[in-house]
Amino acid sequence: MSDFPWGAFALNLAWAAAAALAVMLVTFAVAVRIGMHRIVDIAWGVGFTAVALVTYAVSAGEGDPVRRLLVTALTAIWGLRLAVHIARRGRGHGEDPRYEAMLSKAPGNRNVYALRIVYLLQGGLVWLVSLPVQAAQYVPGPPSALTWAGAALWAVGLGFEAIGDAQLARFKADPANRGKIMDRGLWSWTRHPNYFGDFCVWWGLFLVACDSLGAAAVSVVSPVVMSLLLTRGSGARLLEKHMADRPGFAEYQARTSGFFPRPPKRTHSGAGAR
């Protein structure tokens, strides 16, 4: 692990934490002003983009310039696409029911509770999950096949996210599909193409950092944490709990993979939505 510049990376950790915190505090101020905390979901992708850009600036002269530019671009593309998608999806809607339910139980001031439980927690997660993005920019030496394999896995993940989101948006836009379960396109291969896409994105970014044993060791926690969040935390498990009583969901669940894509167990005419 001696090839990795630990001193410079340690300083970067502080800069990355400051970037993530700044994004969350600005978002919190805007949320309080407009009276709606759902915009913190937009800040998730923006926070990763800010960390990547700050790390790119701070790491100048430390790591390989091609890898630094590559991981910064991959992170920014993923983060900004996600932020724009969430902003469009939430346009014209009120507070997210998740946050409304959470804040209705707040002991004391709702906004102070939201700052502590939502914004600071998400800022800490952005810092933790972004470790491969930070570490990759300090890896010396040119990118290897492992780096490009990571970029390819990232591309698969981004494709699943973007295509899955677009298919779901078109499905919901059709009034004839109101109340149905989305079981078409990628949604017939996995019940969560967007979460599977996230899974691929973060394991891909981890691989970009793996040309250095030190960078790999310090950042492997990121894809592990993301995998747990997506499958057992605030991702698939909670969404399916919310949808369990929907007509047709049990049948959809029985024939469609819960996470990793595979062909559906039987051909279905597609009477389904989310």
LUMLUMMI-872428 format. One record per residue: x, y, z of N, C-alpha, C in turn; residue number from 1. Coordinates in steps of 0.001 Angstrom, whole numbers. Layout:
REM LUMLUMMI-872428
ATOM     n_c1     n_c2     n_c3    ca_c1    ca_c2    ca_c3     c_c1     c_c2     c_c3  lumvo
ATOM        X        Y        Z        X        Y        Z        X        Y        Z    NUM
...
//
This chain:
REM LUMLUMMI-872428
ATOM     n_c1     n_c2     n_c3    ca_c1    ca_c2    ca_c3     c_c1     c_c2     c_c3  lumvo
ATOM      805    -1203        0        0        0        0      847     1265        0      1
ATOM     2167     1088     -108     3064     2235        9     3005     3157    -1198      2
ATOM     2392     2694    -2295     2331     3529    -3486     1248     4602    -3386      3
ATOM      416     4505    -2372     -717     5421    -2264     -348     6600    -1364      4
ATOM     -605     7852    -1807     -228     9049    -1024    -1204     9318      114      5
ATOM    -1024     8641     1232    -1977     8698     2324    -2138    10098     2909      6
ATOM    -1037    10846     3002    -1125    12186     3581    -2006    13107     2759      7
ATOM    -1787    13123     1452    -2585    13970      572    -4044    13519      559      8
ATOM    -4257    12194      588    -5622    11678      585    -6349    12053     1874      9
ATOM    -5655    12007     3010    -6274    12378     4276    -6760    13821     4248     10
ATOM    -5965    14712     3656    -6394    16106     3526    -7620    16202     2620     11
ATOM    -7639    15390     1574    -8775    15403      653   -10066    14976     1343     12
ATOM    -9954    14047     2284   -11147    13604     3014   -11835    14777     3695     13
ATOM   -11039    15700     4233   -11608    16878     4889   -12274    17797     3867     14
ATOM   -11625    18007     2728   -12221    18846     1674   -13527    18229     1159     15
ATOM   -13538    16904      989   -14744    16228      496   -15880    16351     1502     16
ATOM   -15555    16213     2781   -16586    16371     3814   -17162    17781     3792     17
ATOM   -16296    18771     3596   -16764    20158     3533   -17669    20379     2325     18
ATOM   -17329    19764     1191   -18146    19909      -21   -19521    19288      171     19
ATOM   -19555    18068      728   -20836    17400      962   -21686    18184     1953     20
ATOM   -21048    18676     3010   -21781    19445     4023   -22336    20737     3425     21
ATOM   -21549    21404     2599   -21995    22662     1993   -23232    22451     1130     22
ATOM   -23238    21389      323   -24399    21101     -525   -25636    20862      335     23
ATOM   -25486    20088     1406   -26636    19778     2250   -27134    20999     3013     24
ATOM   -26234    21859     3483   -26663    23047     4219   -27372    24045     3303     25
ATOM   -26867    24203     2087   -27541    25085     1132   -28927    24528      800     26
ATOM   -29001    23221      589   -30290    22594      287   -31252    22748     1459     27
ATOM   -30751    22595     2675   -31590    22758     3866   -32152    24179     3937     28
ATOM   -31310    25170     3661   -31776    26563     3705   -32882    26800     2685     29
ATOM   -32717    26247     1484   -33744    26399      452   -35022    25669      871     30
ATOM   -34869    24456     1441   -36032    23671     1849   -36843    24393     2924     31
ATOM   -36164    25001     3886   -36862    25734     4939   -37601    26929     4344     32
ATOM   -36964    27581     3386   -37579    28764     2766   -38849    28397     2005     33
ATOM   -38843    27277     1278   -40004    26906      468   -40946    25971     1228     34
ATOM   -40511    25502     2408   -41363    24629     3209   -41519    23234     2673     35
ATOM   -40459    22691     2049   -40557    21366     1452   -39186    20679     1496     36
ATOM   -39103    19579     2243   -37814    18906     2432   -37534    17836     1386     37
ATOM   -38480    17573      489   -38234    16547     -518   -37088    16913    -1449     38
ATOM   -36700    18179    -1516   -35615    18573    -2419   -34266    18020    -1975     39
ATOM   -34191    17461     -768   -32937    16845     -347   -32588    15668    -1261     40
ATOM   -33588    15037    -1862   -33312    13927    -2781   -32557    14415    -4015     41
ATOM   -32822    15642    -4442   -32079    16227    -5570   -30626    16446    -5169     42
ATOM   -30413    16833    -3905   -29065    17133    -3425   -28175    15898    -3354     43
ATOM   -28762    14709    -3356   -27968    13468    -3286   -26995    13397    -4467     44
ATOM   -27500    13497    -5676   -26618    13454    -6850   -25713    14664    -6943     45
ATOM   -26219    15826    -6562   -25416    17051    -6588   -24251    16938    -5619     46
ATOM   -24494    16321    -4456   -23434    16174    -3468   -22267    15354    -3984     47
ATOM   -22545    14260    -4660   -21468    13442    -5221   -20703    14207    -6306     48
ATOM   -21437    14954    -7094   -20785    15753    -8131   -19851    16779    -7506     49
ATOM   -20304    17436    -6437   -19471    18426    -5755   -18217    17785    -5178     50
ATOM   -18347    16612    -4562   -17184    15913    -4004   -16191    15555    -5109     51
ATOM   -16707    15058    -6238   -15825    14690    -7347   -15060    15896    -7886     52
ATOM   -15747    17020    -8040   -15109    18220    -8587   -14091    18807    -7607     53
ATOM   -14435    18837    -6327   -13499    19340    -5322   -12263    18444    -5253     54
ATOM   -12474    17127    -5282   -11343    16194    -5261   -10472    16369    -6490     55
ATOM   -11099    16584    -7643   -10319    16793    -8869    -9405    18008    -8727     56
ATOM    -9909    19064    -8116    -9098    20272    -7918    -7992    20043    -6896     57
ATOM    -8337    19401    -5780    -7370    19213    -4693    -6293    18198    -5058     58
ATOM    -6625    17215    -5889    -5685    16139    -6218    -4746    16478    -7366     59
ATOM    -4802    17685    -7861    -3935    18078    -8981    -2468    17803    -8641     60
ATOM    -1792    17085    -9543     -387    16764    -9338     -148    15494    -8551     61
ATOM    -1220    14830    -8097    -1060    13634    -7270    -1266    12339    -8053     62
ATOM    -2407    12185    -8677    -2722    10927    -9345    -2564    11015   -10851     63
ATOM    -2928     9919   -11526    -2872     9901   -12987    -3947    10820   -13555     64
ATOM    -3581    11739   -14465    -4568    12702   -14959    -5729    12070   -15724     65
ATOM    -5485    10976   -16439    -6563    10321   -17184    -7576     9719   -16221     66
ATOM    -7085     9025   -15206    -8000     8422   -14239    -8759     9488   -13455     67
ATOM    -8073    10563   -13090    -8724    11645   -12347    -9879    12239   -13150     68
ATOM    -9619    12513   -14425   -10660    13084   -15274   -11785    12082   -15502     69
ATOM   -11415    10823   -15697   -12416     9789   -15966   -13386     9641   -14796     70
ATOM   -12863     9457   -13586   -13745     9207   -12444   -14564    10449   -12096     71
ATOM   -14003    11630   -12327   -14766    12858   -12092   -15928    12962   -13074     72
ATOM   -15648    12682   -14340   -16695    12760   -15364   -17783    11725   -15120     73
ATOM   -17392    10484   -14802   -18382     9433   -14565   -19294     9796   -13394     74
ATOM   -18695    10318   -12333   -19485    10677   -11152   -20422    11843   -11445     75
ATOM   -19914    12857   -12137   -20739    14030   -12433   -21892    13676   -13373     76
ATOM   -21635    12855   -14371   -22695    12450   -15300   -23788    11698   -14550     77
ATOM   -23381    10739   -13729   -24367     9981   -12945   -25131    10896   -11982     78
ATOM   -24403    11720   -11231   -25030    12550   -10210   -25977    13589   -10775     79
ATOM   -25568    14259   -11840   -26413    15308   -12413   -27621    14717   -13125     80
ATOM   -27452    13573   -13792   -28627    12931   -14411   -29651    12568   -13352     81
ATOM   -29175    11999   -12242   -30086    11618   -11176   -30787    12837   -10586     82
ATOM   -30043    13916   -10363   -30634    15127    -9784   -31701    15707   -10695     83
ATOM   -31424    15763   -11995   -32388    16298   -12946   -33632    15401   -13003     84
ATOM   -33418    14097   -13003   -34560    13165   -13046   -35459    13340   -11824     85
ATOM   -34870    13421   -10650   -35662    13566    -9429   -36373    14908    -9404     86
ATOM   -35708    15956    -9879   -36340    17279    -9922   -37550    17267   -10852     87
ATOM   -37431    16651   -12006   -38556    16568   -12944   -39685    15730   -12375     88
ATOM   -39337    14632   -11735   -40356    13736   -11180   -41157    14405   -10073     89
ATOM   -40498    15262    -9309   -41172    15892    -8187   -41832    17213    -8505     90
ATOM   -41677    17701    -9741   -42240    19003   -10107   -43760    19001    -9958     91
ATOM   -44271    20008    -9255   -45711    20142    -9081   -46288    19333    -7936     92
ATOM   -45449    18559    -7239   -45936    17756    -6121   -45605    18452    -4802     93
ATOM   -46335    18092    -3765   -46070    18636    -2445   -44979    17852    -1736     94
ATOM   -45002    17904     -424   -43994    17210      370   -44062    15699      146     95
ATOM   -42907    15068      149   -42838    13615       32   -43467    12991     1281     96
ATOM   -44375    12009     1102   -45025    11387     2263   -44036    10785     3259     97
ATOM   -42878    10328     2768   -41875     9764     3687   -41402    10814     4680     98
ATOM   -41083    12000     4163   -40591    13052     5037   -41706    13627     5899     99
ATOM   -42904    13691     5344   -44040    14190     6125   -44285    13281     7323    100
ATOM   -44244    11964     7101   -44461    11021     8194   -43341    11105     9217    101
ATOM   -42118    11231     8746   -40969    11319     9642   -41027    12581    10498    102
ATOM   -41296    13715     9860   -41269    14990    10568   -42483    15190    11458    103
ATOM   -43570    14456    11190   -44746    14566    12054   -44469    14016    13450    104
ATOM   -43436    13192    13563   -43063    12605    14850   -41856    13311    15470    105
ATOM   -41452    14424    14889   -40248    15122    15353   -40417    15644    16776    106
ATOM   -39461    15359    17650   -39498    15947    18996   -38952    17374    18934    107
ATOM   -39781    18355    19151   -39319    19737    19068   -39462    20299    17669    108
ATOM   -38550    21185    17304   -38600    21881    16018   -38410    20923    14847    109
ATOM   -39356    20949    13911   -39305    20031    12757   -38078    20268    11888    110
ATOM   -37742    21524    11670   -36615    21822    10789   -35282    21399    11400    111
ATOM   -35128    21622    12702   -33897    21188    13375   -33790    19667    13329    112
ATOM   -34915    19007    13524   -34936    17538    13450   -34572    17070    12033    113
ATOM   -35120    17732    11030   -34810    17377     9644   -33334    17586     9337    114
ATOM   -32763    18682     9840   -31344    18947     9617   -30496    17814    10171    115
ATOM   -30821    17369    11347   -30012    16345    12009   -30215    14952    11405    116
ATOM   -31492    14591    11197   -31809    13222    10798   -31726    12996     9290    117
ATOM   -32000    14039     8510   -32034    13881     7056   -30778    14462     6403    118
ATOM   -30553    15753     6576   -29497    16433     5813   -28089    16033     6256    119
ATOM   -27833    16073     7546   -26489    15721     8008   -26203    14236     7791    120
ATOM   -27220    13400     7950   -27044    11974     7689   -26727    11729     6218    121
ATOM   -27473    12374     5317   -27206    12187     3890   -25853    12755     3504    122
ATOM   -25465    13886     4114   -24135    14425     3843   -23044    13455     4255    123
ATOM   -23218    12814     5424   -22248    11816     5860   -22196    10619     4930    124
ATOM   -23354    10201     4426   -23392     9079     3486   -22726     9434     2163    125
ATOM   -22952    10659     1687   -22288    11096      452   -20777    11004      624    126
ATOM   -20275    11489     1749   -18831    11449     2012   -18325    10006     2043    127
ATOM   -19053     9123     2731   -18619     7735     2857   -18684     6989     1529    128
ATOM   -19821     7114      849   -20022     6362     -398   -19097     6872    -1505    129
ATOM   -18681     8141    -1421   -17819     8708    -2465   -16348     8349    -2295    130
ATOM   -15993     7498    -1341   -14586     7163    -1122   -13875     6653    -2378    131
ATOM   -14490     5790    -3214   -13786     5379    -4437   -13523     6547    -5387    132
ATOM   -14458     7485    -5454   -14291     8661    -6316   -13116     9497    -5837    133
ATOM   -12977     9615    -4520   -11854    10355    -3957   -10547     9583    -4142    134
ATOM   -10549     8306    -3737    -9319     7517    -3752    -8770     7322    -5161    135
ATOM    -9649     7116    -6136    -9198     6870    -7511    -8350     8018    -8048    136
ATOM    -8637     9231    -7580    -7931    10390    -8108    -6513    10526    -7550    137
ATOM    -6161     9675    -6587    -4816     9684    -6013    -4003     8456    -6409    138
ATOM    -4577     7609    -7265    -3879     6396    -7690    -2820     6751    -8735    139
ATOM    -1548     6416    -8477     -499     6701    -9464     -501     5672   -10593    140
ATOM      134     6005   -11686      236     5075   -12796     -961     5148   -13716    141
ATOM     -780     4769   -14973    -1865     4858   -15960    -2958     3843   -15692    142
ATOM    -4159     4096   -16203    -5272     3156   -16013    -4973     1794   -16625    143
ATOM    -5377      741   -15933    -5216     -617   -16436    -6549    -1110   -16991    144
ATOM    -6560    -2383   -17407    -7806    -2977   -17895    -8879    -2957   -16815    145
ATOM    -8470    -3032   -15538    -9418    -2999   -14439   -10173    -1670   -14398    146
ATOM    -9462     -587   -14660   -10091      737   -14696   -11161      790   -15770    147
ATOM   -10834      301   -16952   -11789      368   -18059   -12933     -617   -17867    148
ATOM   -12669    -1735   -17181   -13761    -2652   -16832   -14734    -1959   -15880    149
ATOM   -14183    -1187   -14939   -15033     -424   -14037   -15874      592   -14774    150
ATOM   -15269     1270   -15746   -16018     2247   -16535   -17122     1563   -17335    151
ATOM   -16843      353   -17839   -17864     -385   -18593   -19014     -804   -17685    152
ATOM   -18700    -1254   -16465   -19745    -1627   -15513   -20568     -401   -15125    153
ATOM   -19898      744   -14944   -20611     2003   -14680   -21595     2304   -15809    154
ATOM   -21173     2105   -17062   -22034     2395   -18212   -23259     1487   -18220    155
ATOM   -23073      214   -17864   -24213     -697   -17762   -25193     -186   -16705    156
ATOM   -24643      222   -15577   -25494      724   -14509   -26244     1977   -14889    157
ATOM   -25557     2921   -15503   -26219     4152   -15920   -27317     3858   -16935    158
ATOM   -27048     2917   -17840   -28048     2540   -18827   -29296     1975   -18178    159
ATOM   -29113     1073   -17209   -30256      502   -16507   -31060     1588   -15806    160
ATOM   -30367     2499   -15133   -31067     3582   -14423   -31849     4461   -15386    161
ATOM   -31166     4957   -16409   -31778     5925   -17317   -32923     5306   -18112    162
ATOM   -32704     4094   -18640   -33747     3443   -19433   -34927     3060   -18542    163
ATOM   -34634     2505   -17376   -35703     2127   -16452   -36535     3330   -16023    164
ATOM   -35871     4436   -15700   -36596     5645   -15299   -37458     6173   -16441    165
ATOM   -36921     6152   -17665   -37677     6650   -18813   -38887     5765   -19099    166
ATOM   -38700     4448   -19002   -39823     3532   -19234   -40922     3733   -18196    167
ATOM   -40537     3908   -16943   -41524     4106   -15890   -42253     5437   -16054    168
ATOM   -41517     6484   -16445   -42143     7793   -16634   -43172     7750   -17758    169
ATOM   -42848     7067   -18868   -43806     6946   -19967   -45027     6146   -19531    170
ATOM   -44808     5109   -18765   -45910     4273   -18289   -46859     5091   -17410    171
ATOM   -46303     5853   -16489   -47132     6642   -15576   -47852     7783   -16284    172
ATOM   -47285     8248   -17395   -47899     9364   -18122   -49169     8948   -18851    173
ATOM   -49383     7659   -19030   -50575     7156   -19721   -51685     6932   -18701    174
ATOM   -52790     7697   -18784   -53889     7544   -17810   -54459     6132   -17770    175
ATOM   -54329     5390   -18858   -54868     4027   -18896   -54133     3094   -17937    176
ATOM   -52938     3488   -17511   -52145     2630   -16627   -52321     2963   -15144    177
ATOM   -53203     3897   -14832   -53379     4307   -13439   -53767     3107   -12569    178
ATOM   -53033     2923   -11470   -53327     1844   -10542   -52726      509   -10906    179
ATOM   -52052      425   -12044   -51457     -835   -12471   -50001     -945   -12003    180
ATOM   -49446    -2143   -12179   -48066    -2410   -11792   -47194    -2422   -13040    181
ATOM   -46132    -1644   -13042   -45240    -1579   -14197   -44463    -2888   -14322    182
ATOM   -44715    -3635   -15408   -44038    -4920   -15606   -43544    -5063   -17043    183
ATOM   -43143    -3938   -17640   -42720    -3949   -19037   -41260    -3540   -19160    184
ATOM   -40664    -3828   -20324   -39290    -3423   -20567   -38347    -4008   -19524    185
ATOM   -37435    -3185   -19009   -36502    -3657   -17991   -37220    -4093   -16726    186
ATOM   -38407    -3532   -16493   -39168    -3861   -15290   -39733    -5280   -15340    187
ATOM   -39656    -5938   -16480   -40058    -7341   -16551   -38889    -8269   -16228    188
ATOM   -37683    -7718   -16193   -36477    -8501   -15887   -36030    -8336   -14432    189
ATOM   -36311    -7196   -13857   -36011    -6948   -12455   -37032    -5953   -11916    190
ATOM   -37428    -6133   -10667   -38413    -5216   -10085   -37792    -3862    -9754    191
ATOM   -36465    -3779    -9858   -35786    -2534    -9484   -34612    -2242   -10425    192
ATOM   -34884    -1947   -11708   -33769    -1654   -12623   -32965     -427   -12216    193
ATOM   -33621      557   -11587   -32886     1747   -11160   -31944     1425   -10004    194
ATOM   -32376      615    -9063   -31509      241    -7943   -30387     -694    -8412    195
ATOM   -30709    -1618    -9314   -29647    -2469    -9874   -28628    -1610   -10622    196
ATOM   -29123     -582   -11332   -28207      321   -12022   -27276     1028   -11061    197
ATOM   -27814     1513    -9942   -26990     2145    -8904   -25924     1178    -8388    198
ATOM   -26330      -56    -8185   -25408    -1105    -7732   -24223    -1223    -8693    199
ATOM   -24506    -1286    -9986   -23442    -1402   -10993   -22571     -147   -11037    200
ATOM   -23188     1029   -10932   -22443     2280   -10960   -21389     2305    -9861    201
ATOM   -21780     1947    -8636   -20839     2087    -7520   -19807      969    -7458    202
ATOM   -20145     -218    -7884   -19102    -1243    -8007   -18159     -904    -9151    203
ATOM   -18696     -279   -10212   -17840      155   -11314   -16857     1238   -10884    204
ATOM   -17334     2239   -10149   -16450     3293    -9660   -15407     2739    -8694    205
ATOM   -15793     1730    -7919   -14819     1073    -7041   -13702      424    -7862    206
ATOM   -14059     -255    -8945   -13044     -903    -9778   -12074      110   -10375    207
ATOM   -12557     1317   -10663   -11677     2360   -11203   -10567     2699   -10205    208
ATOM   -10843     2530    -8917    -9854     2835    -7881    -8943     1656    -7570    209
ATOM    -9203      489    -8155    -8542     -740    -7714    -7155     -978    -8305    210
ATOM    -6613      -49    -9082    -5243     -214    -9551    -4235      -15    -8425    211
ATOM    -4695      486    -7302    -3870      620    -6104    -4515     -179    -4986    212
ATOM    -3731    -1037    -4340    -4255    -1834    -3246    -4723     -937    -2105    213
ATOM    -3982      142    -1854    -4367     1064     -793    -5700     1729    -1081    214
ATOM    -5872     2207    -2314    -7133     2857    -2689    -8288     1873    -2624    215
ATOM    -8052      630    -3056    -9108     -386    -3004    -9493     -688    -1559    216
ATOM    -8502     -803     -680    -8771    -1151      717    -9576      -70     1426    217
ATOM    -9254     1198     1129    -9920     2290     1838   -11313     2568     1287    218
ATOM   -11594     2124       71   -12861     2501     -560   -13840     1355     -763    219
ATOM   -13476      118     -414   -14391    -1008     -641   -15654     -888      200    220
ATOM   -15575     -137     1296   -16763       63     2127   -17890      732     1343    221
ATOM   -17535     1545      350   -18545     2291     -411   -19531     1389    -1150    222
ATOM   -19074      517    -2052   -20060     -316    -2758   -20770    -1295    -1837    223
ATOM   -20111    -1705     -758   -20771    -2591      194   -21945    -1873      867    224
ATOM   -21688     -648     1338   -22740      140     1978   -23873      424      997    225
ATOM   -23526      809     -240   -24563     1089    -1229   -25394     -160    -1530    226
ATOM   -24735    -1300    -1628   -25459    -2547    -1901   -26455    -2838     -793    227
ATOM   -26049    -2629      458   -26946    -2867     1588   -28098    -1870     1605    228
ATOM   -27802     -605     1316   -28863      400     1275   -29875       96      178    229
ATOM   -29378     -331     -983   -30257     -571    -2116   -31126    -1806    -1937    230
ATOM   -30596    -2825    -1272   -31336    -4084    -1160   -32061    -4240      171    231
ATOM   -31479    -3705     1259   -32043    -3954     2585   -32354    -2691     3371    232
ATOM   -31913    -1551     2881   -32108     -308     3606   -33274      493     3076    233
ATOM   -32971     1682     2561   -34022     2595     2111   -34435     2359      661    234
ATOM   -33916     1315       29   -34201     1068    -1378   -35322       66    -1606    235
ATOM   -34958    -1086    -2153   -35951    -2058    -2612   -36874    -2536    -1500    236
ATOM   -36342    -2810     -319   -37162    -3379      749   -38301    -2441     1154    237
ATOM   -37992    -1160     1347   -39024     -211     1753   -40041       20      644    238
ATOM   -39571       97     -601   -40492      313    -1711   -41466     -853    -1837    239
ATOM   -40968    -2066    -1704   -41844    -3225    -1838   -42817    -3332     -666    240
ATOM   -42391    -2917      511   -43306    -2882     1653   -44455    -1919     1381    241
ATOM   -44119     -772      747   -45135      224      418   -46108     -285     -646    242
ATOM   -45605    -1147    -1563   -46422    -1597    -2685   -47104    -2935    -2446    243
ATOM   -46877    -3538    -1303   -47324    -4910    -1066   -48825    -5107    -1253    244
ATOM   -49623    -4092     -962   -51077    -4228    -1050   -51642    -3837    -2408    245
ATOM   -50789    -3436    -3337   -51282    -3053    -4668   -51834    -4272    -5404    246
ATOM   -52969    -4133    -6078   -53500    -5250    -6878   -52499    -5669    -7950    247
ATOM   -52214    -6952    -8017   -51318    -7484    -9033   -49853    -7515    -8635    248
ATOM   -49499    -6909    -7489   -48076    -6860    -7134   -47544    -8233    -6728    249
ATOM   -48350    -9016    -6032   -47894   -10340    -5604   -47560   -11217    -6816    250
ATOM   -48392   -11143    -7857   -48131   -11923    -9076   -46864   -11421    -9777    251
ATOM   -46730   -10108    -9830   -45527    -9505   -10434   -44285    -9935    -9657    252
ATOM   -44380    -9930    -8351   -43269   -10313    -7485   -42881   -11774    -7710    253
ATOM   -43872   -12617    -7956   -43614   -14047    -8118   -42889   -14371    -9416    254
ATOM   -43117   -13571   -10449   -42542   -13911   -11752   -41303   -13083   -12108    255
ATOM   -40987   -12050   -11331   -39928   -11111   -11709   -38837   -11094   -10658    256
ATOM   -37599   -11116   -11099   -36451   -11095   -10194   -36517    -9879    -9269    257
ATOM   -36117   -10085    -8014   -36158    -8999    -7046   -35058    -7970    -7216    258
ATOM   -33942    -8359    -7869   -32842    -7395    -8002   -32022    -7659    -9265    259
ATOM   -31292    -8743    -9311   -30450    -9020   -10478   -31321    -9433   -11667    260
ATOM   -31114    -8824   -12833   -31997    -9082   -13982   -31930   -10533   -14465    261
ATOM   -33081   -11043   -14828   -33201   -12345   -15486   -34538   -12363   -16217    262
ATOM   -34684   -13224   -17207   -35969   -13282   -17919   -37100   -13616   -16953    263
ATOM   -38288   -13044   -17173   -39425   -13364   -16299   -39752   -14846   -16360    264
ATOM   -40339   -15359   -15299   -40609   -16791   -15201   -41622   -17262   -16227    265
ATOM   -42494   -16341   -16661   -43451   -16718   -17710   -43826   -15474   -18502    266
ATOM   -44256   -15667   -19721   -44668   -14548   -20546   -45926   -13932   -19977    267
ATOM   -45935   -12589   -19931   -47089   -11866   -19389   -47484   -10775   -20360    268
ATOM   -48724   -10485   -20442   -49208    -9517   -21420   -48867    -8084   -21061    269
ATOM   -48411    -7847   -19816   -47979    -6505   -19438   -49077    -5639   -18930    270
ATOM   -49987    -6208   -18137   -51074    -5381   -17591   -50635    -4673   -16333    271
ATOM   -49524    -4254   -16246   -49082    -3762   -15007   -48625    -2358   -14827    272
ATOM   -48221    -1273   -13260   -47482        8   -13108   -47067      240   -11722    273
ATOM   -46351     1185   -11576   -45680     1426   -10343   -46203     2708    -9771    274
//
